[in-house]
Structures are given as structure tokens and as C-alpha cells.
Amino acid sequence: MERKQSMMTTLKSQVASSVQRWFDLPAGLPAQMPAAQTTLFLTQSHERHYHVTITFDAPPTLLQARGYVRPLGEKWLFVSDDHRLYRMFAPSEVYSLQRVAGAASVAEAD
């Protein structure tokens, strides 16, 4: 009886760990930002001219790039550093947004 219980416990833990691996996010991927935080950081990034790393959509289809953001009406425009990627997006499409470490802010001439 004790052996059956031990086998069931082992089987249960193996199944649980296998299922958990399917739902684990890739290493190094930041957690998804709450909507209010995304909107606040987008606004700050534009006003303070922050260089950002932005991740669009949710796993498993991720697009991650570095560049700058600016508002265009209800949507936002992202322009990558090399100007090869331009994307209009709604804040709800952003998975995460991070300021690039060590990047100096650039002031625009008005």
C-alpha cells in the first residue's frame, strides 16, 4: 500500500513538473507590465527622450527591439535605432518596456 502511494506521489510530481515547463517563460524575459504602468512609462519615455527596449505581443510570438517612442493620436510610434523598424501600436500590444541602461537622454531642439 505504501509503495503504491509513493509511486503515485512520484508520478504526480513528474507530471506537474512537465506541465510547468510548458508554461515557463524563456530565461531573461521580463514579466508583462500592467496596463497602467505601460501607459505611464510610454509617456515618460517620450517626454524624457529615453532610449528603450520594447517587447511587443505575448509569448511565444515576441518582437523585441531598441529605439524611441512617440505618441500619434491614440496610438504610439516606435522607431528602432537603425530606422529599419517603424511600428504603430496601442499600449495594449506592449508586453514589456525597459529603459536601456547607460543610455544618455537626448534633448530635442525645439
Biopython code that builds the backbone (N, CA, C, O; Angstrom):
import numpy as np
from Bio.PDB.StructureBuilder import StructureBuilder

atoms = [
    (1, "MET", "N", (0.821, -1.182, 0.000)),
    (1, "MET", "CA", (0.000, 0.000, 0.000)),
    (1, "MET", "C", (0.873, 1.257, 0.000)),
    (1, "MET", "O", (0.618, 2.222, -0.721)),
    (2, "GLU", "N", (1.906, 1.208, 0.831)),
    (2, "GLU", "CA", (2.797, 2.350, 0.937)),
    (2, "GLU", "C", (3.560, 2.566, -0.367)),
    (2, "GLU", "O", (3.836, 3.703, -0.750)),
    (3, "ARG", "N", (3.896, 1.477, -1.042)),
    (3, "ARG", "CA", (4.621, 1.560, -2.304)),
    (3, "ARG", "C", (3.750, 2.212, -3.371)),
    (3, "ARG", "O", (4.241, 3.037, -4.142)),
    (4, "LYS", "N", (2.466, 1.861, -3.432)),
    (4, "LYS", "CA", (1.555, 2.453, -4.408)),
    (4, "LYS", "C", (1.441, 3.960, -4.173)),
    (4, "LYS", "O", (1.444, 4.751, -5.116)),
    (5, "GLN", "N", (1.343, 4.331, -2.927)),
    (5, "GLN", "CA", (1.217, 5.745, -2.595)),
    (5, "GLN", "C", (2.485, 6.501, -2.995)),
    (5, "GLN", "O", (2.408, 7.625, -3.491)),
    (6, "SER", "N", (3.639, 5.892, -2.782)),
    (6, "SER", "CA", (4.908, 6.500, -3.148)),
    (6, "SER", "C", (5.017, 6.659, -4.664)),
    (6, "SER", "O", (5.483, 7.687, -5.154)),
    (7, "MET", "N", (4.585, 5.636, -5.401)),
    (7, "MET", "CA", (4.619, 5.698, -6.862)),
    (7, "MET", "C", (3.678, 6.784, -7.384)),
    (7, "MET", "O", (4.012, 7.494, -8.332)),
    (8, "MET", "N", (2.514, 6.909, -6.773)),
    (8, "MET", "CA", (1.546, 7.925, -7.195)),
    (8, "MET", "C", (2.093, 9.333, -6.926)),
    (8, "MET", "O", (1.919, 10.239, -7.740)),
    (9, "THR", "N", (2.744, 9.500, -5.797)),
    (9, "THR", "CA", (3.323, 10.798, -5.467)),
    (9, "THR", "C", (4.422, 11.158, -6.460)),
    (9, "THR", "O", (4.502, 12.298, -6.918)),
    (10, "THR", "N", (5.270, 10.186, -6.792)),
    (10, "THR", "CA", (6.341, 10.404, -7.754)),
    (10, "THR", "C", (5.773, 10.747, -9.124)),
    (10, "THR", "O", (6.229, 11.692, -9.768)),
    (11, "LEU", "N", (4.793, 9.992, -9.566)),
    (11, "LEU", "CA", (4.162, 10.231, -10.863)),
    (11, "LEU", "C", (3.513, 11.615, -10.906)),
    (11, "LEU", "O", (3.630, 12.344, -11.891)),
    (12, "LYS", "N", (2.838, 11.951, -9.831)),
    (12, "LYS", "CA", (2.166, 13.255, -9.753)),
    (12, "LYS", "C", (3.180, 14.395, -9.862)),
    (12, "LYS", "O", (2.937, 15.368, -10.576)),
    (13, "SER", "N", (4.302, 14.289, -9.171)),
    (13, "SER", "CA", (5.308, 15.354, -9.216)),
    (13, "SER", "C", (5.971, 15.439, -10.596)),
    (13, "SER", "O", (6.293, 16.534, -11.055)),
    (14, "GLN", "N", (6.177, 14.293, -11.261)),
    (14, "GLN", "CA", (6.764, 14.302, -12.597)),
    (14, "GLN", "C", (5.830, 14.959, -13.609)),
    (14, "GLN", "O", (6.275, 15.740, -14.450)),
    (15, "VAL", "N", (4.551, 14.649, -13.531)),
    (15, "VAL", "CA", (3.568, 15.256, -14.433)),
    (15, "VAL", "C", (3.479, 16.757, -14.171)),
    (15, "VAL", "O", (3.432, 17.551, -15.111)),
    (16, "ALA", "N", (3.456, 17.139, -12.919)),
    (16, "ALA", "CA", (3.373, 18.561, -12.566)),
    (16, "ALA", "C", (4.582, 19.333, -13.085)),
    (16, "ALA", "O", (4.426, 20.441, -13.600)),
    (17, "SER", "N", (5.780, 18.774, -12.961)),
    (17, "SER", "CA", (6.975, 19.475, -13.442)),
    (17, "SER", "C", (7.001, 19.549, -14.967)),
    (17, "SER", "O", (7.464, 20.543, -15.528)),
    (18, "SER", "N", (6.511, 18.510, -15.645)),
    (18, "SER", "CA", (6.442, 18.535, -17.109)),
    (18, "SER", "C", (5.473, 19.601, -17.601)),
    (18, "SER", "O", (5.774, 20.338, -18.540)),
    (19, "VAL", "N", (4.330, 19.679, -16.973)),
    (19, "VAL", "CA", (3.335, 20.685, -17.353)),
    (19, "VAL", "C", (3.864, 22.080, -17.055)),
    (19, "VAL", "O", (3.644, 22.999, -17.843)),
    (20, "GLN", "N", (4.551, 22.256, -15.941)),
    (20, "GLN", "CA", (5.091, 23.567, -15.571)),
    (20, "GLN", "C", (6.106, 24.049, -16.597)),
    (20, "GLN", "O", (6.156, 25.244, -16.889)),
    (21, "ARG", "N", (6.917, 23.152, -17.152)),
    (21, "ARG", "CA", (7.908, 23.534, -18.159)),
    (21, "ARG", "C", (7.250, 24.118, -19.401)),
    (21, "ARG", "O", (7.829, 24.994, -20.042)),
    (22, "TRP", "N", (6.062, 23.659, -19.756)),
    (22, "TRP", "CA", (5.353, 24.202, -20.925)),
    (22, "TRP", "C", (4.991, 25.656, -20.715)),
    (22, "TRP", "O", (4.976, 26.433, -21.669)),
    (23, "PHE", "N", (4.698, 26.038, -19.480)),
    (23, "PHE", "CA", (4.231, 27.382, -19.196)),
    (23, "PHE", "C", (5.317, 28.331, -18.708)),
    (23, "PHE", "O", (5.052, 29.513, -18.492)),
    (24, "ASP", "N", (6.526, 27.833, -18.533)),
    (24, "ASP", "CA", (7.617, 28.697, -18.098)),
    (24, "ASP", "C", (8.003, 29.646, -19.226)),
    (24, "ASP", "O", (8.038, 29.248, -20.390)),
    (25, "LEU", "N", (8.294, 30.904, -18.884)),
    (25, "LEU", "CA", (8.737, 31.880, -19.864)),
    (25, "LEU", "C", (10.218, 31.663, -20.139)),
    (25, "LEU", "O", (10.938, 31.157, -19.279)),
    (26, "PRO", "N", (10.682, 32.039, -21.328)),
    (26, "PRO", "CA", (12.107, 31.910, -21.622)),
    (26, "PRO", "C", (12.942, 32.702, -20.623)),
    (26, "PRO", "O", (12.506, 33.728, -20.102)),
    (27, "ALA", "N", (14.143, 32.210, -20.366)),
    (27, "ALA", "CA", (15.032, 32.880, -19.411)),
    (27, "ALA", "C", (15.370, 34.276, -19.913)),
    (27, "ALA", "O", (15.586, 34.477, -21.108)),
    (28, "GLY", "N", (15.416, 35.223, -19.014)),
    (28, "GLY", "CA", (15.774, 36.579, -19.383)),
    (28, "GLY", "C", (14.617, 37.435, -19.853)),
    (28, "GLY", "O", (14.799, 38.627, -20.100)),
    (29, "LEU", "N", (13.452, 36.871, -19.980)),
    (29, "LEU", "CA", (12.292, 37.632, -20.435)),
    (29, "LEU", "C", (11.643, 38.308, -19.238)),
    (29, "LEU", "O", (11.300, 37.640, -18.263)),
    (30, "PRO", "N", (11.470, 39.628, -19.301)),
    (30, "PRO", "CA", (10.833, 40.308, -18.170)),
    (30, "PRO", "C", (9.357, 39.952, -18.073)),
    (30, "PRO", "O", (8.751, 39.499, -19.044)),
    (31, "ALA", "N", (8.798, 40.156, -16.919)),
    (31, "ALA", "CA", (7.370, 39.891, -16.730)),
    (31, "ALA", "C", (6.553, 40.935, -17.485)),
    (31, "ALA", "O", (7.028, 42.040, -17.745)),
    (32, "GLN", "N", (5.318, 40.573, -17.833)),
    (32, "GLN", "CA", (4.453, 41.503, -18.544)),
    (32, "GLN", "C", (4.072, 42.663, -17.633)),
    (32, "GLN", "O", (3.745, 42.473, -16.462)),
    (33, "MET", "N", (4.119, 43.860, -18.192)),
    (33, "MET", "CA", (3.810, 45.063, -17.423)),
    (33, "MET", "C", (2.305, 45.259, -17.328)),
    (33, "MET", "O", (1.588, 44.956, -18.282)),
    (34, "PRO", "N", (1.812, 45.756, -16.207)),
    (34, "PRO", "CA", (0.398, 46.123, -16.106)),
    (34, "PRO", "C", (0.096, 47.285, -17.061)),
    (34, "PRO", "O", (0.988, 48.068, -17.386)),
    (35, "ALA", "N", (-1.149, 47.396, -17.505)),
    (35, "ALA", "CA", (-1.542, 48.407, -18.493)),
    (35, "ALA", "C", (-1.242, 49.826, -18.023)),
    (35, "ALA", "O", (-0.731, 50.636, -18.796)),
    (36, "ALA", "N", (-1.550, 50.135, -16.776)),
    (36, "ALA", "CA", (-1.315, 51.488, -16.262)),
    (36, "ALA", "C", (0.174, 51.823, -16.252)),
    (36, "ALA", "O", (0.562, 52.950, -16.561)),
    (37, "GLN", "N", (0.998, 50.856, -15.900)),
    (37, "GLN", "CA", (2.442, 51.073, -15.871)),
    (37, "GLN", "C", (2.978, 51.267, -17.288)),
    (37, "GLN", "O", (3.859, 52.098, -17.508)),
    (38, "THR", "N", (2.455, 50.509, -18.246)),
    (38, "THR", "CA", (2.875, 50.644, -19.638)),
    (38, "THR", "C", (2.584, 52.048, -20.147)),
    (38, "THR", "O", (3.447, 52.685, -20.751)),
    (39, "THR", "N", (1.375, 52.526, -19.904)),
    (39, "THR", "CA", (0.988, 53.862, -20.355)),
    (39, "THR", "C", (1.863, 54.935, -19.711)),
    (39, "THR", "O", (2.314, 55.859, -20.388)),
    (40, "LEU", "N", (2.102, 54.814, -18.417)),
    (40, "LEU", "CA", (2.942, 55.778, -17.708)),
    (40, "LEU", "C", (4.362, 55.776, -18.260)),
    (40, "LEU", "O", (4.931, 56.840, -18.501)),
    (41, "PHE", "N", (4.937, 54.603, -18.463)),
    (41, "PHE", "CA", (6.315, 54.544, -18.927)),
    (41, "PHE", "C", (6.436, 54.994, -20.377)),
    (41, "PHE", "O", (7.449, 55.590, -20.744)),
    (42, "LEU", "N", (5.433, 54.726, -21.214)),
    (42, "LEU", "CA", (5.454, 55.244, -22.588)),
    (42, "LEU", "C", (5.498, 56.772, -22.576)),
    (42, "LEU", "O", (6.275, 57.387, -23.306)),
    (43, "THR", "N", (4.665, 57.367, -21.748)),
    (43, "THR", "CA", (4.622, 58.827, -21.643)),
    (43, "THR", "C", (5.957, 59.376, -21.150)),
    (43, "THR", "O", (6.478, 60.340, -21.712)),
    (44, "GLN", "N", (6.511, 58.770, -20.107)),
    (44, "GLN", "CA", (7.804, 59.213, -19.581)),
    (44, "GLN", "C", (8.919, 59.026, -20.609)),
    (44, "GLN", "O", (9.796, 59.881, -20.733)),
    (45, "SER", "N", (8.890, 57.930, -21.336)),
    (45, "SER", "CA", (9.922, 57.658, -22.337)),
    (45, "SER", "C", (9.922, 58.720, -23.422)),
    (45, "SER", "O", (10.979, 59.144, -23.890)),
    (46, "HIS", "N", (8.734, 59.145, -23.815)),
    (46, "HIS", "CA", (8.653, 60.191, -24.835)),
    (46, "HIS", "C", (9.085, 61.547, -24.272)),
    (46, "HIS", "O", (9.908, 62.235, -24.875)),
    (47, "GLU", "N", (8.539, 61.927, -23.132)),
    (47, "GLU", "CA", (8.834, 63.242, -22.553)),
    (47, "GLU", "C", (10.303, 63.401, -22.187)),
    (47, "GLU", "O", (10.864, 64.488, -22.326)),
    (48, "ARG", "N", (10.925, 62.333, -21.725)),
    (48, "ARG", "CA", (12.323, 62.393, -21.273)),
    (48, "ARG", "C", (13.299, 61.868, -22.323)),
    (48, "ARG", "O", (14.501, 61.793, -22.069)),
    (49, "HIS", "N", (12.790, 61.507, -23.497)),
    (49, "HIS", "CA", (13.612, 61.032, -24.620)),
    (49, "HIS", "C", (14.468, 59.823, -24.242)),
    (49, "HIS", "O", (15.654, 59.765, -24.568)),
    (50, "TYR", "N", (13.858, 58.865, -23.557)),
    (50, "TYR", "CA", (14.577, 57.663, -23.147)),
    (50, "TYR", "C", (14.768, 56.723, -24.329)),
    (50, "TYR", "O", (13.892, 56.575, -25.182)),
    (51, "HIS", "N", (15.920, 56.102, -24.354)),
    (51, "HIS", "CA", (16.202, 55.007, -25.274)),
    (51, "HIS", "C", (15.655, 53.751, -24.603)),
    (51, "HIS", "O", (16.035, 53.449, -23.471)),
    (52, "VAL", "N", (14.771, 53.010, -25.277)),
    (52, "VAL", "CA", (14.079, 51.896, -24.632)),
    (52, "VAL", "C", (14.246, 50.593, -25.401)),
    (52, "VAL", "O", (14.521, 50.580, -26.601)),
    (53, "THR", "N", (14.072, 49.509, -24.675)),
    (53, "THR", "CA", (13.908, 48.187, -25.265)),
    (53, "THR", "C", (12.443, 47.840, -25.084)),
    (53, "THR", "O", (11.939, 47.804, -23.962)),
    (54, "ILE", "N", (11.761, 47.586, -26.192)),
    (54, "ILE", "CA", (10.328, 47.307, -26.148)),
    (54, "ILE", "C", (10.085, 45.891, -26.653)),
    (54, "ILE", "O", (10.699, 45.454, -27.627)),
    (55, "THR", "N", (9.198, 45.190, -25.991)),
    (55, "THR", "CA", (8.812, 43.844, -26.400)),
    (55, "THR", "C", (7.328, 43.884, -26.711)),
    (55, "THR", "O", (6.508, 44.210, -25.852)),
    (56, "PHE", "N", (6.990, 43.547, -27.954)),
    (56, "PHE", "CA", (5.604, 43.548, -28.386)),
    (56, "PHE", "C", (5.002, 42.158, -28.262)),
    (56, "PHE", "O", (5.701, 41.148, -28.348)),
    (57, "ASP", "N", (3.702, 42.127, -28.060)),
    (57, "ASP", "CA", (2.903, 40.908, -28.011)),
    (57, "ASP", "C", (3.262, 40.049, -26.813)),
    (57, "ASP", "O", (4.053, 40.446, -25.957)),
    (58, "ALA", "N", (2.676, 38.879, -26.768)),
    (58, "ALA", "CA", (2.899, 37.975, -25.644)),
    (58, "ALA", "C", (3.557, 36.696, -26.149)),
    (58, "ALA", "O", (3.464, 36.379, -27.335)),
    (59, "PRO", "N", (4.219, 35.964, -25.265)),
    (59, "PRO", "CA", (4.852, 34.715, -25.682)),
    (59, "PRO", "C", (3.841, 33.780, -26.310)),
    (59, "PRO", "O", (2.681, 33.814, -25.898)),
    (60, "PRO", "N", (4.182, 32.971, -27.250)),
    (60, "PRO", "CA", (5.523, 32.683, -27.756)),
    (60, "PRO", "C", (5.949, 33.567, -28.919)),
    (60, "PRO", "O", (7.083, 33.426, -29.378)),
    (61, "THR", "N", (5.110, 34.471, -29.426)),
    (61, "THR", "CA", (5.481, 35.329, -30.551)),
    (61, "THR", "C", (5.917, 36.684, -30.022)),
    (61, "THR", "O", (5.081, 37.542, -29.735)),
    (62, "LEU", "N", (7.199, 36.875, -29.895)),
    (62, "LEU", "CA", (7.730, 38.116, -29.338)),
    (62, "LEU", "C", (8.553, 38.866, -30.377)),
    (62, "LEU", "O", (9.263, 38.263, -31.181)),
    (63, "LEU", "N", (8.448, 40.176, -30.346)),
    (63, "LEU", "CA", (9.294, 41.044, -31.147)),
    (63, "LEU", "C", (9.930, 42.014, -30.174)),
    (63, "LEU", "O", (9.237, 42.783, -29.508)),
    (64, "GLN", "N", (11.252, 41.976, -30.092)),
    (64, "GLN", "CA", (11.964, 42.841, -29.156)),
    (64, "GLN", "C", (12.931, 43.705, -29.944)),
    (64, "GLN", "O", (13.677, 43.201, -30.784)),
    (65, "ALA", "N", (12.921, 45.018, -29.674)),
    (65, "ALA", "CA", (13.793, 45.942, -30.394)),
    (65, "ALA", "C", (14.138, 47.126, -29.503)),
    (65, "ALA", "O", (13.488, 47.374, -28.488)),
    (66, "ARG", "N", (15.182, 47.853, -29.908)),
    (66, "ARG", "CA", (15.603, 49.055, -29.179)),
    (66, "ARG", "C", (15.365, 50.272, -30.049)),
    (66, "ARG", "O", (15.561, 50.241, -31.264)),
    (67, "GLY", "N", (14.934, 51.354, -29.397)),
    (67, "GLY", "CA", (14.703, 52.582, -30.139)),
    (67, "GLY", "C", (13.989, 53.607, -29.284)),
    (67, "GLY", "O", (14.192, 53.678, -28.072)),
    (68, "TYR", "N", (13.140, 54.410, -29.939)),
    (68, "TYR", "CA", (12.441, 55.509, -29.277)),
    (68, "TYR", "C", (10.956, 55.453, -29.597)),
    (68, "TYR", "O", (10.558, 54.921, -30.633)),
    (69, "VAL", "N", (10.136, 56.003, -28.703)),
    (69, "VAL", "CA", (8.687, 56.022, -28.898)),
    (69, "VAL", "C", (8.182, 57.462, -28.885)),
    (69, "VAL", "O", (8.774, 58.346, -28.265)),
    (70, "ARG", "N", (7.054, 57.673, -29.600)),
    (70, "ARG", "CA", (6.384, 58.974, -29.543)),
    (70, "ARG", "C", (4.908, 58.767, -29.840)),
    (70, "ARG", "O", (4.543, 57.846, -30.571)),
    (71, "PRO", "N", (4.058, 59.618, -29.277)),
    (71, "PRO", "CA", (2.613, 59.453, -29.468)),
    (71, "PRO", "C", (2.163, 59.944, -30.840)),
    (71, "PRO", "O", (2.705, 60.908, -31.381)),
    (72, "LEU", "N", (1.158, 59.260, -31.390)),
    (72, "LEU", "CA", (0.497, 59.670, -32.627)),
    (72, "LEU", "C", (-0.997, 59.499, -32.412)),
    (72, "LEU", "O", (-1.560, 58.469, -32.782)),
    (73, "GLY", "N", (-1.634, 60.474, -31.831)),
    (73, "GLY", "CA", (-3.062, 60.376, -31.529)),
    (73, "GLY", "C", (-3.302, 59.341, -30.448)),
    (73, "GLY", "O", (-2.702, 59.404, -29.376)),
    (74, "GLU", "N", (-4.178, 58.387, -30.729)),
    (74, "GLU", "CA", (-4.490, 57.323, -29.767)),
    (74, "GLU", "C", (-3.408, 56.249, -29.724)),
    (74, "GLU", "O", (-3.321, 55.496, -28.754)),
    (75, "LYS", "N", (-2.586, 56.173, -30.762)),
    (75, "LYS", "CA", (-1.556, 55.134, -30.860)),
    (75, "LYS", "C", (-0.185, 55.733, -30.593)),
    (75, "LYS", "O", (-0.043, 56.931, -30.348)),
    (76, "TRP", "N", (0.808, 54.879, -30.647)),
    (76, "TRP", "CA", (2.194, 55.278, -30.446)),
    (76, "TRP", "C", (3.011, 54.816, -31.641)),
    (76, "TRP", "O", (2.648, 53.848, -32.309)),
    (77, "LEU", "N", (4.115, 55.506, -31.911)),
    (77, "LEU", "CA", (5.035, 55.120, -32.975)),
    (77, "LEU", "C", (6.355, 54.719, -32.343)),
    (77, "LEU", "O", (6.911, 55.448, -31.522)),
    (78, "PHE", "N", (6.850, 53.553, -32.732)),
    (78, "PHE", "CA", (8.163, 53.085, -32.295)),
    (78, "PHE", "C", (9.089, 53.150, -33.499)),
    (78, "PHE", "O", (8.731, 52.692, -34.584)),
    (79, "VAL", "N", (10.284, 53.717, -33.313)),
    (79, "VAL", "CA", (11.301, 53.780, -34.360)),
    (79, "VAL", "C", (12.561, 53.139, -33.798)),
    (79, "VAL", "O", (13.076, 53.572, -32.766)),
    (80, "SER", "N", (13.060, 52.102, -34.480)),
    (80, "SER", "CA", (14.255, 51.407, -33.991)),
    (80, "SER", "C", (15.499, 52.261, -34.219)),
    (80, "SER", "O", (15.472, 53.226, -34.982)),
    (81, "ASP", "N", (16.578, 51.896, -33.553)),
    (81, "ASP", "CA", (17.838, 52.635, -33.654)),
    (81, "ASP", "C", (18.341, 52.745, -35.087)),
    (81, "ASP", "O", (18.815, 53.800, -35.507)),
    (82, "ASP", "N", (18.237, 51.656, -35.829)),
    (82, "ASP", "CA", (18.758, 51.640, -37.196)),
    (82, "ASP", "C", (17.732, 52.122, -38.228)),
    (82, "ASP", "O", (18.006, 52.104, -39.428)),
    (83, "HIS", "N", (16.579, 52.543, -37.776)),
    (83, "HIS", "CA", (15.487, 53.051, -38.624)),
    (83, "HIS", "C", (14.984, 52.013, -39.629)),
    (83, "HIS", "O", (14.442, 52.374, -40.674)),
    (84, "ARG", "N", (15.157, 50.755, -39.325)),
    (84, "ARG", "CA", (14.629, 49.691, -40.182)),
    (84, "ARG", "C", (13.262, 49.220, -39.722)),
    (84, "ARG", "O", (12.532, 48.581, -40.480)),
    (85, "LEU", "N", (12.919, 49.534, -38.490)),
    (85, "LEU", "CA", (11.629, 49.109, -37.948)),
    (85, "LEU", "C", (10.848, 50.322, -37.476)),
    (85, "LEU", "O", (11.287, 51.066, -36.599)),
    (86, "TYR", "N", (9.682, 50.504, -38.076)),
    (86, "TYR", "CA", (8.717, 51.512, -37.641)),
    (86, "TYR", "C", (7.453, 50.741, -37.322)),
    (86, "TYR", "O", (7.004, 49.922, -38.124)),
    (87, "ARG", "N", (6.881, 50.993, -36.171)),
    (87, "ARG", "CA", (5.657, 50.266, -35.822)),
    (87, "ARG", "C", (4.717, 51.177, -35.052)),
    (87, "ARG", "O", (5.094, 51.798, -34.058)),
    (88, "MET", "N", (3.480, 51.242, -35.537)),
    (88, "MET", "CA", (2.424, 51.925, -34.796)),
    (88, "MET", "C", (1.763, 50.880, -33.921)),
    (88, "MET", "O", (1.487, 49.767, -34.370)),
    (89, "PHE", "N", (1.509, 51.237, -32.672)),
    (89, "PHE", "CA", (0.952, 50.258, -31.750)),
    (89, "PHE", "C", (0.085, 50.936, -30.710)),
    (89, "PHE", "O", (0.207, 52.133, -30.450)),
    (90, "ALA", "N", (-0.788, 50.148, -30.128)),
    (90, "ALA", "CA", (-1.581, 50.580, -28.977)),
    (90, "ALA", "C", (-0.849, 50.110, -27.724)),
    (90, "ALA", "O", (-0.139, 49.105, -27.777)),
    (91, "PRO", "N", (-0.998, 50.804, -26.606)),
    (91, "PRO", "CA", (-0.318, 50.369, -25.377)),
    (91, "PRO", "C", (-0.648, 48.926, -24.981)),
    (91, "PRO", "O", (0.164, 48.264, -24.336)),
    (92, "SER", "N", (-1.812, 48.442, -25.356)),
    (92, "SER", "CA", (-2.186, 47.064, -25.009)),
    (92, "SER", "C", (-1.352, 46.023, -25.750)),
    (92, "SER", "O", (-1.339, 44.858, -25.352)),
    (93, "GLU", "N", (-0.657, 46.414, -26.816)),
    (93, "GLU", "CA", (0.182, 45.489, -27.581)),
    (93, "GLU", "C", (1.579, 45.335, -26.989)),
    (93, "GLU", "O", (2.352, 44.489, -27.437)),
    (94, "VAL", "N", (1.906, 46.143, -25.991)),
    (94, "VAL", "CA", (3.242, 46.113, -25.394)),
    (94, "VAL", "C", (3.280, 45.057, -24.299)),
    (94, "VAL", "O", (2.459, 45.069, -23.382)),
    (95, "TYR", "N", (4.233, 44.152, -24.403)),
    (95, "TYR", "CA", (4.430, 43.128, -23.377)),
    (95, "TYR", "C", (5.295, 43.690, -22.253)),
    (95, "TYR", "O", (4.977, 43.533, -21.074)),
    (96, "SER", "N", (6.399, 44.351, -22.634)),
    (96, "SER", "CA", (7.250, 44.994, -21.631)),
    (96, "SER", "C", (8.010, 46.143, -22.272)),
    (96, "SER", "O", (8.170, 46.207, -23.491)),
    (97, "LEU", "N", (8.471, 47.041, -21.426)),
    (97, "LEU", "CA", (9.181, 48.236, -21.869)),
    (97, "LEU", "C", (10.240, 48.533, -20.821)),
    (97, "LEU", "O", (9.932, 48.634, -19.633)),
    (98, "GLN", "N", (11.489, 48.675, -21.258)),
    (98, "GLN", "CA", (12.582, 48.929, -20.322)),
    (98, "GLN", "C", (13.479, 50.023, -20.868)),
    (98, "GLN", "O", (13.725, 50.094, -22.072)),
    (99, "ARG", "N", (13.961, 50.865, -19.988)),
    (99, "ARG", "CA", (14.938, 51.876, -20.386)),
    (99, "ARG", "C", (16.270, 51.175, -20.606)),
    (99, "ARG", "O", (16.658, 50.310, -19.821)),
    (100, "VAL", "N", (16.970, 51.548, -21.672)),
    (100, "VAL", "CA", (18.265, 50.951, -21.958)),
    (100, "VAL", "C", (19.271, 51.509, -20.960)),
    (100, "VAL", "O", (19.414, 52.724, -20.823)),
    (101, "ALA", "N", (19.955, 50.628, -20.275)),
    (101, "ALA", "CA", (20.911, 51.030, -19.236)),
    (101, "ALA", "C", (22.086, 51.782, -19.850)),
    (101, "ALA", "O", (22.623, 51.397, -20.889)),
    (102, "GLY", "N", (22.465, 52.858, -19.181)),
    (102, "GLY", "CA", (23.634, 53.607, -19.610)),
    (102, "GLY", "C", (23.405, 54.526, -20.791)),
    (102, "GLY", "O", (24.340, 55.186, -21.246)),
    (103, "ALA", "N", (22.179, 54.587, -21.302)),
    (103, "ALA", "CA", (21.907, 55.450, -22.446)),
    (103, "ALA", "C", (21.610, 56.859, -21.957)),
    (103, "ALA", "O", (20.763, 57.064, -21.087)),
    (104, "ALA", "N", (22.304, 57.805, -22.515)),
    (104, "ALA", "CA", (22.059, 59.198, -22.148)),
    (104, "ALA", "C", (20.809, 59.682, -22.855)),
    (104, "ALA", "O", (20.548, 59.301, -23.996)),
    (105, "SER", "N", (20.046, 60.511, -22.191)),
    (105, "SER", "CA", (18.858, 61.053, -22.841)),
    (105, "SER", "C", (19.288, 62.152, -23.802)),
    (105, "SER", "O", (20.235, 62.890, -23.530)),
    (106, "VAL", "N", (18.597, 62.255, -24.910)),
    (106, "VAL", "CA", (18.909, 63.218, -25.950)),
    (106, "VAL", "C", (17.831, 64.281, -25.949)),
    (106, "VAL", "O", (16.650, 63.964, -26.093)),
    (107, "ALA", "N", (18.214, 65.529, -25.789)),
    (107, "ALA", "CA", (17.234, 66.615, -25.787)),
    (107, "ALA", "C", (16.991, 67.071, -27.219)),
    (107, "ALA", "O", (17.936, 67.282, -27.979)),
    (108, "GLU", "N", (15.728, 67.221, -27.584)),
    (108, "GLU", "CA", (15.379, 67.688, -28.920)),
    (108, "GLU", "C", (15.472, 69.200, -28.965)),
    (108, "GLU", "O", (15.151, 69.881, -27.991)),
    (109, "ALA", "N", (15.909, 69.719, -30.093)),
    (109, "ALA", "CA", (15.924, 71.165, -30.291)),
    (109, "ALA", "C", (14.544, 71.588, -30.759)),
    (109, "ALA", "O", (14.026, 71.055, -31.742)),
    (110, "ASP", "N", (13.949, 72.539, -30.063)),
    (110, "ASP", "CA", (12.610, 72.995, -30.442)),
    (110, "ASP", "C", (12.689, 74.215, -31.320)),
    (110, "ASP", "O", (11.658, 74.742, -31.739)),
]
sb = StructureBuilder()
sb.init_structure("model")
sb.init_model(0)
sb.init_chain("A")
sb.init_seg("    ")
for serial, (resi, resn, name, xyz) in enumerate(atoms, 1):
    if name == "N":
        sb.init_residue(resn, " ", resi, " ")
    sb.init_atom(name, np.array(xyz, "f"), 0.0, 1.0, " ", f" {name:<3s}", serial, name[0])
structure = sb.get_structure()
